Amino acid sequence: MIEKQSINGKDVWVEIEPYHVERSNPKTIPTEYFTARYYLNEPDSSRGEIFRDENGEFHLFESPVAALTFASKKLGSIV
């Protein structure tokens, strides 16, 4: 899913994607997280910038809403 937002008067696009986690015990939940990436120009064949945690790994969210909320707040300081 890609959502266009206006942040600080600039158009940005936020893409939320599912991220599946392989568990040694299939009963361990959650097995699906979500990642968020942003585009400062209209998305095309290029990939946007993915949000990463303090260790440089993909920042994982438990829901698309959590990912979108984080991205909107974080983009306020980027753009």
mmCIF file of the C-alpha atoms, coordinates in Angstrom:
data_MODEL
# 
_entry.id   MODEL 
# 
loop_
_atom_site.group_PDB 
_atom_site.id 
_atom_site.type_symbol 
_atom_site.label_atom_id 
_atom_site.label_alt_id 
_atom_site.label_comp_id 
_atom_site.label_asym_id 
_atom_site.label_entity_id 
_atom_site.label_seq_id 
_atom_site.pdbx_PDB_ins_code 
_atom_site.Cartn_x 
_atom_site.Cartn_y 
_atom_site.Cartn_z 
_atom_site.occupancy 
_atom_site.B_iso_or_equiv 
_atom_site.pdbx_formal_charge 
_atom_site.auth_seq_id 
_atom_site.auth_comp_id 
_atom_site.auth_asym_id 
_atom_site.auth_atom_id 
_atom_site.pdbx_PDB_model_num 
ATOM 1  C CA . MET A 1 1  ? 0.000  0.000   0.000   1.00 0.00 ? 1  MET A CA 1 
ATOM 2  C CA . ILE A 1 2  ? 1.293  3.471   -0.873  1.00 0.00 ? 2  ILE A CA 1 
ATOM 3  C CA . GLU A 1 3  ? -0.220 6.578   0.672   1.00 0.00 ? 3  GLU A CA 1 
ATOM 4  C CA . LYS A 1 4  ? 0.487  10.126  -0.457  1.00 0.00 ? 4  LYS A CA 1 
ATOM 5  C CA . GLN A 1 5  ? 0.807  12.651  2.370   1.00 0.00 ? 5  GLN A CA 1 
ATOM 6  C CA . SER A 1 6  ? 1.566  16.332  2.614   1.00 0.00 ? 6  SER A CA 1 
ATOM 7  C CA . ILE A 1 7  ? 4.129  16.995  5.344   1.00 0.00 ? 7  ILE A CA 1 
ATOM 8  C CA . ASN A 1 8  ? 5.423  20.513  5.976   1.00 0.00 ? 8  ASN A CA 1 
ATOM 9  C CA . GLY A 1 9  ? 3.893  21.522  2.631   1.00 0.00 ? 9  GLY A CA 1 
ATOM 10 C CA . LYS A 1 10 ? 5.788  18.850  0.675   1.00 0.00 ? 10 LYS A CA 1 
ATOM 11 C CA . ASP A 1 11 ? 4.283  15.769  -0.932  1.00 0.00 ? 11 ASP A CA 1 
ATOM 12 C CA . VAL A 1 12 ? 5.769  12.475  0.249   1.00 0.00 ? 12 VAL A CA 1 
ATOM 13 C CA . TRP A 1 13 ? 4.695  8.910   -0.372  1.00 0.00 ? 13 TRP A CA 1 
ATOM 14 C CA . VAL A 1 14 ? 4.786  6.237   2.308   1.00 0.00 ? 14 VAL A CA 1 
ATOM 15 C CA . GLU A 1 15 ? 4.770  2.578   1.343   1.00 0.00 ? 15 GLU A CA 1 
ATOM 16 C CA . ILE A 1 16 ? 3.792  -0.053  3.895   1.00 0.00 ? 16 ILE A CA 1 
ATOM 17 C CA . GLU A 1 17 ? 4.747  -3.650  3.136   1.00 0.00 ? 17 GLU A CA 1 
ATOM 18 C CA . PRO A 1 18 ? 4.274  -6.927  5.018   1.00 0.00 ? 18 PRO A CA 1 
ATOM 19 C CA . TYR A 1 19 ? 7.434  -8.552  6.364   1.00 0.00 ? 19 TYR A CA 1 
ATOM 20 C CA . HIS A 1 20 ? 7.251  -12.250 7.220   1.00 0.00 ? 20 HIS A CA 1 
ATOM 21 C CA . VAL A 1 21 ? 9.414  -13.723 9.963   1.00 0.00 ? 21 VAL A CA 1 
ATOM 22 C CA . GLU A 1 22 ? 10.456 -17.357 9.976   1.00 0.00 ? 22 GLU A CA 1 
ATOM 23 C CA . ARG A 1 23 ? 10.203 -18.786 13.482  1.00 0.00 ? 23 ARG A CA 1 
ATOM 24 C CA . SER A 1 24 ? 11.753 -22.052 14.717  1.00 0.00 ? 24 SER A CA 1 
ATOM 25 C CA . ASN A 1 25 ? 8.476  -22.638 16.543  1.00 0.00 ? 25 ASN A CA 1 
ATOM 26 C CA . PRO A 1 26 ? 5.564  -21.854 14.201  1.00 0.00 ? 26 PRO A CA 1 
ATOM 27 C CA . LYS A 1 27 ? 3.333  -21.155 17.213  1.00 0.00 ? 27 LYS A CA 1 
ATOM 28 C CA . THR A 1 28 ? 5.436  -18.117 18.174  1.00 0.00 ? 28 THR A CA 1 
ATOM 29 C CA . ILE A 1 29 ? 3.628  -14.957 17.209  1.00 0.00 ? 29 ILE A CA 1 
ATOM 30 C CA . PRO A 1 30 ? 3.716  -12.594 15.513  1.00 0.00 ? 30 PRO A CA 1 
ATOM 31 C CA . THR A 1 31 ? 5.034  -14.082 12.299  1.00 0.00 ? 31 THR A CA 1 
ATOM 32 C CA . GLU A 1 32 ? 4.163  -11.010 10.247  1.00 0.00 ? 32 GLU A CA 1 
ATOM 33 C CA . TYR A 1 33 ? 5.357  -7.476  10.761  1.00 0.00 ? 33 TYR A CA 1 
ATOM 34 C CA . PHE A 1 34 ? 5.290  -4.430  8.521   1.00 0.00 ? 34 PHE A CA 1 
ATOM 35 C CA . THR A 1 35 ? 7.974  -2.137  7.168   1.00 0.00 ? 35 THR A CA 1 
ATOM 36 C CA . ALA A 1 36 ? 7.684  1.452   6.002   1.00 0.00 ? 36 ALA A CA 1 
ATOM 37 C CA . ARG A 1 37 ? 9.613  3.276   3.317   1.00 0.00 ? 37 ARG A CA 1 
ATOM 38 C CA . TYR A 1 38 ? 9.231  6.766   1.950   1.00 0.00 ? 38 TYR A CA 1 
ATOM 39 C CA . TYR A 1 39 ? 9.654  8.511   -1.372  1.00 0.00 ? 39 TYR A CA 1 
ATOM 40 C CA . LEU A 1 40 ? 10.341 12.229  -1.723  1.00 0.00 ? 40 LEU A CA 1 
ATOM 41 C CA . ASN A 1 41 ? 9.332  12.046  -5.399  1.00 0.00 ? 41 ASN A CA 1 
ATOM 42 C CA . GLU A 1 42 ? 6.419  10.198  -6.914  1.00 0.00 ? 42 GLU A CA 1 
ATOM 43 C CA . PRO A 1 43 ? 7.177  6.461   -6.696  1.00 0.00 ? 43 PRO A CA 1 
ATOM 44 C CA . ASP A 1 44 ? 8.296  4.762   -9.874  1.00 0.00 ? 44 ASP A CA 1 
ATOM 45 C CA . SER A 1 45 ? 10.591 1.834   -10.513 1.00 0.00 ? 45 SER A CA 1 
ATOM 46 C CA . SER A 1 46 ? 13.123 3.096   -7.956  1.00 0.00 ? 46 SER A CA 1 
ATOM 47 C CA . ARG A 1 47 ? 12.888 2.105   -4.313  1.00 0.00 ? 47 ARG A CA 1 
ATOM 48 C CA . GLY A 1 48 ? 12.305 4.594   -1.555  1.00 0.00 ? 48 GLY A CA 1 
ATOM 49 C CA . GLU A 1 49 ? 14.223 4.895   1.693   1.00 0.00 ? 49 GLU A CA 1 
ATOM 50 C CA . ILE A 1 50 ? 13.248 2.275   4.249   1.00 0.00 ? 50 ILE A CA 1 
ATOM 51 C CA . PHE A 1 51 ? 13.077 3.208   7.910   1.00 0.00 ? 51 PHE A CA 1 
ATOM 52 C CA . ARG A 1 52 ? 15.748 1.420   9.941   1.00 0.00 ? 52 ARG A CA 1 
ATOM 53 C CA . ASP A 1 53 ? 16.247 0.959   13.667  1.00 0.00 ? 53 ASP A CA 1 
ATOM 54 C CA . GLU A 1 54 ? 19.328 2.007   15.676  1.00 0.00 ? 54 GLU A CA 1 
ATOM 55 C CA . ASN A 1 55 ? 21.125 -1.205  14.603  1.00 0.00 ? 55 ASN A CA 1 
ATOM 56 C CA . GLY A 1 56 ? 20.566 -0.557  10.900  1.00 0.00 ? 56 GLY A CA 1 
ATOM 57 C CA . GLU A 1 57 ? 17.970 -3.329  10.621  1.00 0.00 ? 57 GLU A CA 1 
ATOM 58 C CA . PHE A 1 58 ? 14.527 -2.796  9.122   1.00 0.00 ? 58 PHE A CA 1 
ATOM 59 C CA . HIS A 1 59 ? 12.283 -1.056  11.645  1.00 0.00 ? 59 HIS A CA 1 
ATOM 60 C CA . LEU A 1 60 ? 9.456  -3.564  12.141  1.00 0.00 ? 60 LEU A CA 1 
ATOM 61 C CA . PHE A 1 61 ? 5.915  -2.632  13.125  1.00 0.00 ? 61 PHE A CA 1 
ATOM 62 C CA . GLU A 1 62 ? 3.111  -4.829  14.402  1.00 0.00 ? 62 GLU A CA 1 
ATOM 63 C CA . SER A 1 63 ? 0.458  -3.169  12.246  1.00 0.00 ? 63 SER A CA 1 
ATOM 64 C CA . PRO A 1 64 ? 0.179  -1.027  9.119   1.00 0.00 ? 64 PRO A CA 1 
ATOM 65 C CA . VAL A 1 65 ? -1.331 1.751   11.248  1.00 0.00 ? 65 VAL A CA 1 
ATOM 66 C CA . ALA A 1 66 ? 1.677  1.738   13.584  1.00 0.00 ? 66 ALA A CA 1 
ATOM 67 C CA . ALA A 1 67 ? 4.030  1.885   10.590  1.00 0.00 ? 67 ALA A CA 1 
ATOM 68 C CA . LEU A 1 68 ? 2.161  4.769   8.977   1.00 0.00 ? 68 LEU A CA 1 
ATOM 69 C CA . THR A 1 69 ? 1.945  6.711   12.242  1.00 0.00 ? 69 THR A CA 1 
ATOM 70 C CA . PHE A 1 70 ? 5.684  6.319   12.863  1.00 0.00 ? 70 PHE A CA 1 
ATOM 71 C CA . ALA A 1 71 ? 6.526  7.314   9.284   1.00 0.00 ? 71 ALA A CA 1 
ATOM 72 C CA . SER A 1 72 ? 4.357  10.448  9.436   1.00 0.00 ? 72 SER A CA 1 
ATOM 73 C CA . LYS A 1 73 ? 5.993  11.600  12.675  1.00 0.00 ? 73 LYS A CA 1 
ATOM 74 C CA . LYS A 1 74 ? 9.520  10.784  11.517  1.00 0.00 ? 74 LYS A CA 1 
ATOM 75 C CA . LEU A 1 75 ? 9.040  12.494  8.150   1.00 0.00 ? 75 LEU A CA 1 
ATOM 76 C CA . GLY A 1 76 ? 8.139  15.716  9.968   1.00 0.00 ? 76 GLY A CA 1 
ATOM 77 C CA . SER A 1 77 ? 11.826 16.062  10.866  1.00 0.00 ? 77 SER A CA 1 
ATOM 78 C CA . ILE A 1 78 ? 13.149 14.793  7.514   1.00 0.00 ? 78 ILE A CA 1 
ATOM 79 C CA . VAL A 1 79 ? 11.292 17.081  5.099   1.00 0.00 ? 79 VAL A CA 1 
# 
